[in-house]
Amino acid sequence: MTIDPIVTDRLILRQWRDSDYAPFASLNADAEVMEHFPSVLTRGESDAMAQRCQDRIDQDGWGLWALESRDSGDFIGFTGLAAPRFEAHFTPTVEIGWRLRRSAWANGYASEAARAALRFGFEELKRGEIVSFTPSENLRSQAVMRRLGMAHDPADDFDHPDSAADSRLGRFVLYRLCAPS
């Protein structure tokens, strides 16, 4: 399936390329970037994740897109939409997520790319709601969620089944955004 990139003022959300795998592995090996995940990823784990992202976009026409700077052409991470693969009180659903290399933080890239992905989810996928979730300690991601206009209800917070063995991650907070009317 041919996928048109999503272009914003400063970014391109696009299908993955083989040349993205090495910088993605570097990003996933950075302990600070991966602070709110169970662990850093090995090169093999990172490559497998990138391949899954690429395959999902090929299959569905959407997913976790590679994120490229329009100015430099550099790969800076990913942003996009995914269907959680676990059961919870809010599934089935579509979630929005992002992961950027540290040098791309604090530039508004996550918010800019996420807004474009949300537009796609609401306009092209016709989703009535999109969610995002993160460990309660991940204040940076929660700040992005609030900038996107997402709402948090503490009654929605949950224990992520994939992190049950890692008490360091704690409870997860859930943010929701309804489609514009």
C-alpha positions as a Markdown table, in Angstrom:
| # | Residue | x | y | z |
|---|---|---|---|---|
| 1 | Met | 0.0 | 0.0 | 0.0 |
| 2 | Thr | 1.4 | 3.4 | -0.9 |
| 3 | Ile | 1.2 | 5.7 | 2.0 |
| 4 | Asp | 1.3 | 9.5 | 1.6 |
| 5 | Pro | 3.4 | 11.2 | 4.2 |
| 6 | Ile | 1.8 | 13.7 | 6.6 |
| 7 | Val | 3.6 | 17.0 | 6.5 |
| 8 | Thr | 3.5 | 19.7 | 9.1 |
| 9 | Asp | 5.4 | 23.0 | 9.3 |
| 10 | Arg | 8.5 | 21.4 | 10.6 |
| 11 | Leu | 8.0 | 17.7 | 10.4 |
| 12 | Ile | 7.2 | 14.7 | 8.1 |
| 13 | Leu | 5.4 | 11.7 | 9.4 |
| 14 | Arg | 6.2 | 8.9 | 7.0 |
| 15 | Gln | 6.7 | 5.3 | 6.3 |
| 16 | Trp | 9.9 | 3.8 | 7.8 |
| 17 | Arg | 13.1 | 3.4 | 5.8 |
| 18 | Asp | 16.0 | 1.0 | 6.3 |
| 19 | Ser | 18.1 | 4.1 | 7.1 |
| 20 | Asp | 15.9 | 4.8 | 10.2 |
| 21 | Tyr | 16.9 | 1.6 | 11.9 |
| 22 | Ala | 20.3 | 2.7 | 13.2 |
| 23 | Pro | 19.2 | 6.1 | 14.7 |
| 24 | Phe | 16.1 | 4.3 | 16.1 |
| 25 | Ala | 18.3 | 1.8 | 17.8 |
| 26 | Ser | 20.4 | 4.6 | 19.3 |
| 27 | Leu | 17.2 | 6.3 | 20.6 |
| 28 | Asn | 16.0 | 3.0 | 22.1 |
| 29 | Ala | 19.4 | 2.4 | 23.8 |
| 30 | Asp | 19.3 | 5.8 | 25.5 |
| 31 | Ala | 18.4 | 5.2 | 29.2 |
| 32 | Glu | 16.9 | 8.7 | 29.6 |
| 33 | Val | 14.6 | 8.3 | 26.5 |
| 34 | Met | 13.6 | 4.9 | 27.8 |
| 35 | Glu | 13.2 | 5.9 | 31.5 |
| 36 | His | 9.5 | 5.2 | 31.5 |
| 37 | Phe | 9.7 | 1.9 | 29.8 |
| 38 | Pro | 10.7 | -1.5 | 31.3 |
| 39 | Ser | 14.2 | -1.3 | 29.7 |
| 40 | Val | 16.3 | 0.0 | 26.9 |
| 41 | Leu | 16.1 | -2.1 | 23.7 |
| 42 | Thr | 18.8 | -4.1 | 22.1 |
| 43 | Arg | 19.6 | -3.5 | 18.4 |
| 44 | Gly | 17.6 | -6.6 | 17.5 |
| 45 | Glu | 14.6 | -5.6 | 19.6 |
| 46 | Ser | 14.7 | -2.1 | 18.2 |
| 47 | Asp | 14.9 | -3.4 | 14.6 |
| 48 | Ala | 12.0 | -5.8 | 15.2 |
| 49 | Met | 9.9 | -2.9 | 16.6 |
| 50 | Ala | 10.7 | -0.7 | 13.6 |
| 51 | Gln | 9.8 | -3.6 | 11.3 |
| 52 | Arg | 6.5 | -4.1 | 13.1 |
| 53 | Cys | 5.7 | -0.4 | 12.7 |
| 54 | Gln | 6.6 | -0.5 | 9.0 |
| 55 | Asp | 4.5 | -3.7 | 8.4 |
| 56 | Arg | 1.5 | -2.2 | 10.2 |
| 57 | Ile | 1.6 | 0.9 | 8.0 |
| 58 | Asp | 1.9 | -1.2 | 4.9 |
| 59 | Gln | -1.1 | -3.3 | 6.1 |
| 60 | Asp | -3.4 | -0.6 | 7.5 |
| 61 | Gly | -2.2 | 2.6 | 5.9 |
| 62 | Trp | -1.5 | 4.1 | 9.4 |
| 63 | Gly | 0.4 | 3.4 | 12.5 |
| 64 | Leu | 3.5 | 4.7 | 14.3 |
| 65 | Trp | 5.1 | 6.8 | 11.6 |
| 66 | Ala | 8.8 | 7.6 | 11.4 |
| 67 | Leu | 9.3 | 11.3 | 12.3 |
| 68 | Glu | 11.6 | 13.3 | 10.1 |
| 69 | Ser | 12.8 | 16.9 | 10.5 |
| 70 | Arg | 11.9 | 18.9 | 7.3 |
| 71 | Asp | 14.9 | 21.2 | 7.7 |
| 72 | Ser | 17.6 | 18.6 | 8.1 |
| 73 | Gly | 16.0 | 15.4 | 6.8 |
| 74 | Asp | 17.1 | 13.7 | 10.1 |
| 75 | Phe | 15.1 | 10.9 | 11.7 |
| 76 | Ile | 14.1 | 12.1 | 15.1 |
| 77 | Gly | 11.7 | 9.4 | 16.4 |
| 78 | Phe | 8.2 | 8.3 | 15.8 |
| 79 | Thr | 4.7 | 9.6 | 16.4 |
| 80 | Gly | 1.4 | 8.0 | 15.5 |
| 81 | Leu | -1.5 | 5.8 | 16.2 |
| 82 | Ala | -1.7 | 2.2 | 17.4 |
| 83 | Ala | -4.3 | -0.3 | 18.8 |
| 84 | Pro | -3.3 | -1.5 | 22.2 |
| 85 | Arg | -2.6 | -5.2 | 22.3 |
| 86 | Phe | -3.9 | -5.8 | 25.8 |
| 87 | Glu | -7.3 | -5.7 | 27.5 |
| 88 | Ala | -8.3 | -2.9 | 29.8 |
| 89 | His | -11.5 | -1.1 | 30.7 |
| 90 | Phe | -10.9 | 1.4 | 27.8 |
| 91 | Thr | -10.1 | -1.2 | 25.1 |
| 92 | Pro | -10.6 | -1.7 | 22.2 |
| 93 | Thr | -9.4 | 1.8 | 21.3 |
| 94 | Val | -6.8 | 3.7 | 19.3 |
| 95 | Glu | -4.0 | 5.3 | 21.2 |
| 96 | Ile | -1.6 | 8.1 | 20.2 |
| 97 | Gly | 2.0 | 7.8 | 21.1 |
| 98 | Trp | 5.5 | 9.3 | 20.4 |
| 99 | Arg | 9.1 | 8.7 | 21.2 |
| 100 | Leu | 11.8 | 11.2 | 20.2 |
| 101 | Arg | 15.5 | 11.3 | 20.5 |
| 102 | Arg | 16.7 | 13.5 | 23.4 |
| 103 | Ser | 18.1 | 16.2 | 21.2 |
| 104 | Ala | 14.6 | 16.7 | 19.7 |
| 105 | Trp | 13.0 | 17.3 | 23.1 |
| 106 | Ala | 11.6 | 20.7 | 24.2 |
| 107 | Asn | 11.1 | 21.9 | 20.6 |
| 108 | Gly | 7.4 | 21.3 | 20.4 |
| 109 | Tyr | 7.9 | 18.4 | 17.9 |
| 110 | Ala | 5.9 | 15.8 | 19.9 |
| 111 | Ser | 2.9 | 18.2 | 20.1 |
| 112 | Glu | 3.2 | 19.2 | 16.4 |
| 113 | Ala | 3.4 | 15.7 | 15.2 |
| 114 | Ala | 0.7 | 14.4 | 17.5 |
| 115 | Arg | -1.7 | 17.1 | 16.4 |
| 116 | Ala | -1.2 | 15.8 | 12.8 |
| 117 | Ala | -1.7 | 12.2 | 13.8 |
| 118 | Leu | -4.9 | 13.1 | 15.8 |
| 119 | Arg | -6.3 | 14.9 | 12.7 |
| 120 | Phe | -5.6 | 11.7 | 10.7 |
| 121 | Gly | -7.3 | 9.6 | 13.4 |
| 122 | Phe | -10.4 | 11.7 | 13.6 |
| 123 | Glu | -10.7 | 12.7 | 9.9 |
| 124 | Glu | -9.5 | 9.6 | 8.0 |
| 125 | Leu | -10.1 | 6.8 | 10.5 |
| 126 | Lys | -13.3 | 8.4 | 11.8 |
| 127 | Arg | -12.4 | 7.6 | 15.4 |
| 128 | Gly | -14.8 | 9.1 | 18.0 |
| 129 | Glu | -12.1 | 9.1 | 20.6 |
| 130 | Ile | -8.3 | 8.7 | 20.8 |
| 131 | Val | -6.5 | 7.9 | 24.1 |
| 132 | Ser | -3.0 | 8.1 | 25.4 |
| 133 | Phe | -1.4 | 6.6 | 28.4 |
| 134 | Thr | 1.9 | 6.6 | 30.3 |
| 135 | Pro | 3.3 | 5.8 | 33.7 |
| 136 | Ser | 2.1 | 8.4 | 36.3 |
| 137 | Glu | 5.8 | 9.5 | 36.7 |
| 138 | Asn | 6.1 | 10.5 | 33.0 |
| 139 | Leu | 5.3 | 14.2 | 33.4 |
| 140 | Arg | 6.8 | 15.2 | 30.0 |
| 141 | Ser | 4.3 | 13.0 | 28.1 |
| 142 | Gln | 1.5 | 14.1 | 30.3 |
| 143 | Ala | 2.3 | 17.7 | 29.5 |
| 144 | Val | 2.1 | 16.9 | 25.8 |
| 145 | Met | -1.3 | 15.2 | 26.4 |
| 146 | Arg | -2.6 | 18.3 | 28.1 |
| 147 | Arg | -1.2 | 20.6 | 25.3 |
| 148 | Leu | -3.2 | 18.4 | 22.9 |
| 149 | Gly | -6.4 | 19.1 | 24.8 |
| 150 | Met | -6.6 | 15.6 | 26.2 |
| 151 | Ala | -8.5 | 15.1 | 29.5 |
| 152 | His | -7.5 | 13.0 | 32.5 |
| 153 | Asp | -9.9 | 11.4 | 34.9 |
| 154 | Pro | -8.1 | 9.6 | 37.8 |
| 155 | Ala | -10.9 | 7.0 | 37.8 |
| 156 | Asp | -9.4 | 5.8 | 34.4 |
| 157 | Asp | -5.9 | 5.2 | 35.8 |
| 158 | Phe | -4.8 | 1.5 | 35.5 |
| 159 | Asp | -2.1 | -1.1 | 36.1 |
| 160 | His | -0.6 | -1.8 | 32.7 |
| 161 | Pro | -0.5 | -5.6 | 32.3 |
| 162 | Asp | 2.8 | -5.5 | 30.4 |
| 163 | Ser | 4.5 | -3.8 | 33.3 |
| 164 | Ala | 3.1 | -5.8 | 36.2 |
| 165 | Ala | 6.6 | -7.2 | 36.9 |
| 166 | Asp | 8.2 | -3.8 | 37.0 |
| 167 | Ser | 6.8 | -1.9 | 40.0 |
| 168 | Arg | 9.1 | 1.0 | 39.1 |
| 169 | Leu | 6.6 | 2.0 | 36.4 |
| 170 | Gly | 3.7 | 2.2 | 38.8 |
| 171 | Arg | 0.2 | 3.1 | 37.8 |
| 172 | Phe | -0.6 | 4.4 | 34.3 |
| 173 | Val | -2.6 | 7.5 | 33.7 |
| 174 | Leu | -5.1 | 7.5 | 30.8 |
| 175 | Tyr | -5.9 | 10.7 | 28.8 |
| 176 | Arg | -8.8 | 10.9 | 26.4 |
| 177 | Leu | -9.7 | 13.2 | 23.5 |
| 178 | Cys | -13.0 | 13.1 | 21.7 |
| 179 | Ala | -13.3 | 14.0 | 18.0 |
| 180 | Pro | -14.2 | 17.6 | 17.3 |
| 181 | Ser | -17.9 | 18.0 | 16.6 |
